[in-house]
Amino acid sequence: MQLTYLFVFSAIILTGAYFIYGKYVFKKFKINNDNLTPSHRLNDGVDYVPSKPIVVLGHHFASIAGAGPIVGPIIAITFGWIPAVIWILIGGIFFGAVHDLGSMVASLRNDGKSIGVIIQNNIGKKGKRLFILFSFSTLILIIAVFADIIAKTFISNPGVASASILFIGLAVVFGFVTKVTGHRKSAFLIASIIGVAVMYYFVYLGMQIPFVLNYQTWVYILLIYAFIASVTPVSMLLQPRDYLNSFLLYGLILAAIVGVFVANPTIVMDTEIHVTDENLGYLFPVLFVTIACGAISGFHSLVASGTTSKQIDREGDAKIVGFGGMLIESFLAIISVGAVVVLSRTDYLSRLGEEGPVPLFADGLGNIISAMGVSEPFAIGFVALTVSAFALTTLDTCTRLARFTLQEYFEDVEQPIGKKLSQNRYLSTSVVVVLSVLLLGSGGFTTLWPIFGSANQLLAALALLTISVWLIKKKINPTFVTIPMFFMFTVTLSSLGLFAWQNFQKDAYVLSIIATILFVLSFALIILAKKSLTKDVEVRKMA
C-alpha cells in the first residue's frame, strides 16, 4: 500500500468531519457572533486582546501541537499502525474536536476564565479547587517534560538552538511592528510575508551558526525564557511567536504532503496488531493514553480556556480555532505515523529504543521531503527545528497557564500571601518555574512521560465532565459530550490504576503515590458533579 493513500484518505475524512459533524456541534453549542466576547469586554492589553482569527489559530495550534502529536503516535505504533490511525481519526473528530471547542465556548461564556472557574460556577468551589490542583500538577509535569525534550534536542542539534533564539528576536520585532501599524489589513499582510520569509531564512542561518551549551545551562535558559514569556503582554511575544511559528508547521505539513506525492513511498511496516508490549503494557488502555494530543488531550482544554478564549474576536471564530485546530493536529499525527511506517517493524523498534521518537520522526520525514530536491541533512534539520519550535511554544504557554491557574486558586483567599499570588504575576510565575526545576530533578522524559500521559488524558475526561454539567444546566442535550467523557474516564482511571500498581511493585513509590492521588481527585470531582446536578434537579422540582 502506498503512503499517499493513507494521507488522502485521512485528509478527506477530517475535512468532511469539519463541515458535517462540525456543523452539528456548532449548533449544539449555540455559537453566535452577536455575543460580545471577553477579549472586548475585558480588554487589558496583556491577556485579553481581541485578535484576527488567523493569529489566534496560529497561537492556539502552535500551543496545543508541541511535540505531543509526534511523540505520542510514534510510540503508540508499537501496538500496530492500524489501531493508531483508527484512534487518531475517530478520537480527533468525536472526542478531541468536541472537547477543545466545548472548553473554548464554555470559557467565552464565563469571561474567558479557565475550566477551573467554570467548575466553580457549575459544580462548586470545592470542585474548582480540586480541578485547579489537578490541572496545575499536570502543567508542571508538561513544563518539566518539554524543558527536558527541548534541552536534549538543542544539545543533539545546536543549529536548532541557534534558529530558535533568532525566532524569539524576530517575534518581538514582529509584535512591535503589528502593534504600531494597528489593524490595517495591508500592513499586517506585508508584515506577515516579510516575517515568514525571514523566519525561513533563520532556519538556514541557524544551521550555519550552531550554539553549543550543556544540558543544565539549557534548562535554566529555557525556564528563564518561559518566565519572561509568561509575564509580558501576550501581543508582545507569545502571540506573534506562535503566529509566525505556525507557518513552520504549515510548511512542514505542506512539504510532507508534496514529498509523499513525489517520493510515493510504500508502507513497509506489517499490519499486525499487538495486544501487549513488554515495556508499554496492554493496548487498552495504553494506546489511548499514549497517542494523547493527536486524538484528545486535556492540556488543550487549558489552552482553549486559558489563553485562546481571551483573544477570540468574534464567537464564530471559535469554530475554526477550536474544532478546526484539533483536526489539523490530527492530520499532523497521521503524518507522524507516515514518517515511520516506511520502516519495517524490526527497524522501527530498534531505532525507537536507540534514538527516541523525535529523531526517528525527523529522519523519516526528512528523507521523504528530500525527494523534492532539498538536501537530506537540511530537510532533517528543518523537521527537527519545527518540532523543537513547537515544543518551545508549549513550554511558554504552559508556564502562562500555570500562572493563571495558581492565580485563580488564590483569587478568593484573604491571607496576604494568597492575595499576592493571585494578583502578582511575577510572584506566581516564579513559583511555577521553581516547582518545574524541582520536578526535573526527579527525572527526565522517560520517567515523567507515562505519568504525564495518564494525568493529561484524565484532565480531558474532567474537562468533558465540566462541559457536560454546563450543558445540562443550560438545558442542552449533552450526549455528544457524555459518550466521549465516559470512555475517557474508563481509559484513564484504568491506566492510572495500572500505573500506580506497576510502580509500587518497582519500588517507585513517589510515582505510585502521584498516580493514586490523581485517581482519588478525579473520583472526588465526579461525586461533586453528581451532587451538583442532583441539587439542581431538586431545585427545579421545588420551583
N, C-alpha and C positions, 0 to 999 in steps of 0.2 A: 504493500500500500504506500502511496506517495504522501509525503507530509503535507503537500499542497491541499489535498482533500480534507485533511483534518482542520486546517486553517479556514478554508472556505466554508465548510460545514458549521464550524463554531461561530464564524462571523455572521452567517445567515441566522442562526438560532438566536444569538444575542441581540442583533439588530431588530429582528422580528419581535422579540420579547419586549423591547423598549416601546414599540408602537402598539402592541396588542395588550400584553399583560400590564405594561406600564400605564396605559390609558385607564385600565380598570382601577389600579392602585391610586392614581392621581384623583380619580373621582371619589374614592373611599375616604381619602384624607381631606377632601373638600378644599383643594388649593385654589386660592382666589387672589388675584392681583389687587383687588380693592382693599385688602387688609394691609395696613401700614406696618412695615417690618421694623424690628428693633433697631436696625442699623440707622434708620432715620429718626425714630423717636428718642433714642438714647445716644446719638452720635457724640462721641467724646474725642475723636481723633486719635485714640490709642488702640482700643479694642473694637469699639463699634464704629465701623467705617463702611458706608454703602459703596459697593464696587461693581464694576462691569461683570456680567456673567462669565465671560471668558477668563477674567482674572481670578474670580472666586473658584471656578472649576480648576484652574491651574493650581491654586493653593490647596484646594481640597484633595484633588487627585494626587498631587505630589506628597501630601501629608499622609494619606491613607495607604499609598502604594509602598514606599520604602523598599525594603528587601523582602518583605513578607510574601508577596505573590511569586517570588522567585525561589526563596529558600524552602518554603513550605511544600509546594508541589513537587520540587525535585527530590526532597526527602521522601515524600509520600509515594513516589513511583516505585519504591521498594516493594510495595504490595501489588504492583502492576499498573501500567499506564492507563488502561481502560477504566478501572474504577476511579482513578484520579480525574480523568476527563469528565466522566459522568457526574461526579460530585461538583466539580468546578462549574459546570453548566447549570445543573439543577439548583445547586446551592446559591450560585451567584444571582440567578433570576428570582427564585421563590423565597430565598432566605436573606441573602446579603443586601440586595437592592431594596427590599421592603424594610429591612432593619435600618439601613442608612437613611432612606427618605423619611421613615417614621420618626427617627431620632431628630432629624433636622426640622420637620414640620412641628413636632411637639415643642421643640425649643423655640421656634419662631413664635408660637402662640403663648410662650411663657417668658417674654422679654429676653430671648436669646440666652437663657440660663441653661446650665448643664442638666443631664439626666438626673443627677442627684437632687436638684431643686424641683424638678418635675415630680420626682418620687415624693418629696415633702408635700407638694400641693395635692397629690392624689392618693398617697398611702400614709404619709405622716412624717413627723420629724425624726422619729427613731429609724424609719426606713431610709430617710435621706442620709443620716449619719453612717449607717451600716454600708450603704452603697458607696458613699464617698470614701470610706476606709478601704473598701474593696477596690474601687477604681484607682485610688491613689497608690495602693500597693502594686497594682498592675502597671501603672505608668512608670513607677520607679524601676520595676523589672524591665520594662521596654527600654528605658533610658540606659540602663546598665548593659543590656544585651546589645543594643545598637552602637553604643560607645565602643564596646569590645570589637564588634564586627568592623566598624569604620577604622579604628586604630590599626587592626591587623591588615586591613585592605591597604591602608596608607603605607604600611611597612613593606608589604609584598610588592606594591606598585607605587613608588614615590612620585611618579608623574601624575597619578590620580590626585595625590595630596596637593601638588602644586596647582593643578587646574581647579580644584575645589576652593582653594584660597582665593584664586583670581575671580572665581564666580561670585564669591561673597562681596568683594570690592565692586564688581560690576553691578550687583543687585542694589547696593547702596546708591550708586550713581543713577541707576535706572529709577529707583524710588524717588530720588530728589527731582529728576527731570520731569517725571509724570506729575509730581505734586505741583511743580511750578507751572507746567503747561495746562493743568486743570483737566476738565472733562472733554476737551476738544478731540473729536474722533481722529482727525487727520494727524494731529500731533502725536496722539497715542499710537497710531498705526506706524508712523515713521520711527518713533522711539522703539517700538517692538521689533521692527525689521532690523534696525541697527543693533539693538540689544541681543537678539538671537544670533545675528551674524558674528558679532564679537564673541559671544559665548562659544560658538562652534570653533572660532579661531583659537580661543583659550584651551580647547581640547588638544589641539595640535601643540600650542605653546607650552602647555603644562608637561607634555611628554618630553620636551626639549630641556626643561629646567627642573629635574626631579628634586624634591625636597625630602631629605632623609633625617628622621628623628627616631628615638626609641619608643617602645610601646607606652611606657609610663608617661612620658612627656606628651605624647599624642592624646592620651586620655584626659590629662589635665587641660590641654589646649581646647579640646572638643567640649569639655564641660564649661570652661570659661566662655567659649563662644555661645553655648546653649543658654548660659545665664544672660548674656548681653541680648541675644535674640528674644528672650522671654520678657525683658523689661522695657525694651524700646517700642515705640509705636509700631503697630502691625504694618502700616503703609511704608515704613522706612526700610525694613529689612526682610521680615518674614514673608510678606505678601509678594513683593517684587522678586525675591529669590525663588519662591515657589512657582510663580508665574513663568519666569524665564526657564527654570529647570524643567517645567512640564514639557517644554518644547524639545528637551533632550529625550524624554521618554516617548513623546510623539514620534520623534525622529527614529528612535530605536525600534518602535513598533513598525513604522513605515519601512525602515531598512530591512527588518526581519521578513516582512511580507514580500517585498521585492526580491530579497535574497533567496527566499524559498522558491519563488516562481522561476528565478534564473537558474539556481542550482538544481532544483527539482529533486531534493534528496528523498531517499526511501526510508521508511520506518523499519529499522533493523531489529529493534527490541521485540521479543516474543509477546504474545497476547495473554500469557498465562497469568492467572490471578492467584496471589499468595495470601492465604488467610492469616498466617502468622509470620513473624520475623523475630529471630532470637534477640535482637537489640531493641527493636521498637515495641514488640508485643503483638497484640491482635489487631486485625484490620478494623474491626469495630471494638472500641471507639477511636483508635489512634489515628486512622486515616482522616477523620472529620475534624480532629483537633489539630493535626499537623498541617494540613493544607491552609487552614486559617484564612488569611487575607484574600486568597484567591476566590473564596466562596462566601464566607461570612466572618466578620471579625468584630469583637466587642470594642476594640480600640476605635473603630470607625464611628461608633455612637458618641465617643468622647470628642472626636474631631468635629463631627456634624453638629453637635450641640454645644461645643466649647468655643471654637474659633470661627467655623464656617457660617453658622447661623447669625453671627454678629456682623457679617459682611454682605449678606444677601440683600440686593437692592429691591427686588420685587419677589413676592412669594412664589410666583410661577417659575423663577429661576431655579428653585429647588428641584424641579423635575430633572433637568439635565445635570445639575451639580450632584444631587444625591443619588437618584436612580441611575442616570447615565454614567456617572463617575464609577459606580460599582461595576457596571457591565464592562467598561473599558478595562478595569483592573482584572476582571475575569478573563478577558482576552489576553492580557499580559501573562496570566497564569498558564493559559494554553500555549503561549509562545515559550514559556519556561519548560513545559513538558516537551515541546517540539525540539528544544535545544539538546535534549539528552536521549530521546527515543531513536536518534540516528545512530546510537551506540548499541552494542549487544548488551544483554543483561549482565554478563560477566564483567565486561569493561566498565559498565556503569557503576556496579557495586565496588569494584576495586578502586576506581578513581574517586568515587564519593567518599570512601574511607580515607584515602590519602590526601586529596585536595580540598574536599568540602564542597558545598553546593554552589557558592558564588563563583569560584574559579571554573568549576565544571560548566556552569551556565555561560560564563564569558567565553570560554574556549569553544563550546558547541555553537553558540550563536555567532561568535566572531568568524568561525570557519564558514558558516552559511553566508554571512554578509560579504565576506571576501570574494564570493563568486561574482559580485557586481564590479569587480576590478579594483577594489580597495585592498591595500596591503594587509595581510593577515595580522601582523603584530598591531597595526593601528586599529583594525576592526575589533580585536580582542580588548585593546586598551580602552576604546570608546565604550564598549559594553560594560567593562569593569567600572569605568568612571561614572556611567549612568546609574549603576546600582549603588555606588557609594554616595553619589549626589542625593539620591532619594532616601538612602538610609540617614544621611545628614539632615534632610528635611524632616524626617520622622523624629529625629533626636531633638531638634529645636522646638518642633510643635508639641512634643510630649512634655518638654520642660515647661512650656507656657500653660499647657493643660493641667499639669500637676500643680502649678501655681494657682490656677483658677479653683481647682478642687479644694486645695488647702484653705484658700481664702473663703470659699463658700461654707466650709465646715465650721469655721470660726466666726462667720459674719453675725451670728446672733448670740455670741458668748460675751459676757460682761467683763471677764477678767482682763487686766491690762495687756498681758502677753497675747491673749486671744484676739483682742482688738487690733493690736499691732500686726499680727499675722494676717488678719482679714483685710487690713487697709494698706499695708506697706508691701508693694510688690517686690521690692528689693530684699526684704527680710524673708518673705515666703519663698522666693526663688532660691535664696541661699540655703534654706532648709532642704529643698528638693535636691540641690546639687550635692550637698554634704551626704545625704542619705544614699544617693546614687553611687558616690565614691565608696562608701562603706559596703554597699551590696556587691560592687565589683570586686572588692577584696575577698569575698567569699567564693568566687569562681567566675569563669568566663562563659562564653557562648554555650559550650557543651553542657555545663552544669545548669545554667539558667533557662535555656530554651524550652525544655519539657514542662517546667512549672509555669513558664510564661504562656505557652500554648494552651494549657488547661485553664489558667486564670483568664486569659483573653477570650476564650470561647464561652466560658461561664458568664463573663461580662456581657457577651452578646445575648445570652439567654435572659439575663436580668434586665437588659435594655428592652427586649421584646416583651417581657412581663410588664414593665412600666408602660410601654406603648399600649399594650392590651388593656390595662386598667384605665388609662387615659381615654381610650376609645369607648370602653364600656360606659364610663361616666359621661361621655359625650353622646351616648345612645347610638353608637355606630357599631354595627356587627364586626367583631374583631377576628373572625375565623381565619382570615388570610394572614393574620399575625400569630394567633394562638397555636396553629399547627406547627409552624417553624419553632415557636417557643418550646412546646412540649418535646419536640425532637432534640433541640439543643440542650435542654435540661437533662434528658436521658443520656446523651453523649457525654456531656461534660462532668456530670456527677459520677458516672461510671469511670471516666478517665481519672478523676481526682481520687476516687476510692482506690483504684488500682495503683495509682502513683504513690499514694500515702503508704500502702501496704508494701510495695516493692522497695521503697526507700527505707522503710522501717526494718525490713529484712537485711538490707545492705548496711545498716547502722548509720544511715544518713538521716539522723533524727531531725535536724533543722528543716530540711525539705519536706519530710514527712509531716511535721507539725504545721508548716505553712499550708500544705495541701488540706490537712484536716480542718484548719481554721477557715479556709476559703469554702470548704464543703459546708461547715456549720453556718457560716454567714449567709450563704445562699438559701439554706432552708429557713433561716430566720426571716429573710425578706419575703419568701413565698408565704409564710404564715401571716406576716403583717399585711401583705397584699390581700390575702383571703379575708382577714378580719375587716379591712377597709371596705371591700366590696360587700361583705355581709352587712356591715353597718349601714352602708349606702342603701341597700335593698330595704332594710328595716325602716329607714327614714322615709323612703318613698311610700312604703305601705301605710305609715302613720299619716302621711300627707294625703 
